[in-house]
């Protein structure tokens, strides 16, 4: 191989073991736990609800579905680490009574 001497990022090689942090999944939002900590901003990161009706409501509101070349909508499939930051909640707080 011609590129054997090149060093690859540990993240690409699968050797990265550090804490990656939380990122907001809302389109256009670039908040992350690390960035907000460095800027001394109090931002919380919330998991998606487990209750199916509530989860669907959240997913509909963040509008992460993608339309492919054929015009078909591909629904966003959140992972276990998917988070939404407090900037997208009224007064920055999650109301647990609504879950």
Secondary structure, DSSP 8 states (H G I E B T S, - for coil): -TTTTS---HHHHT---S----BB-STT---BHHHHHHTT----EEE--SSHHHHHHHHHHHT--EE-TTS-EE-----TT-EEEGGGSGGG---GGG-
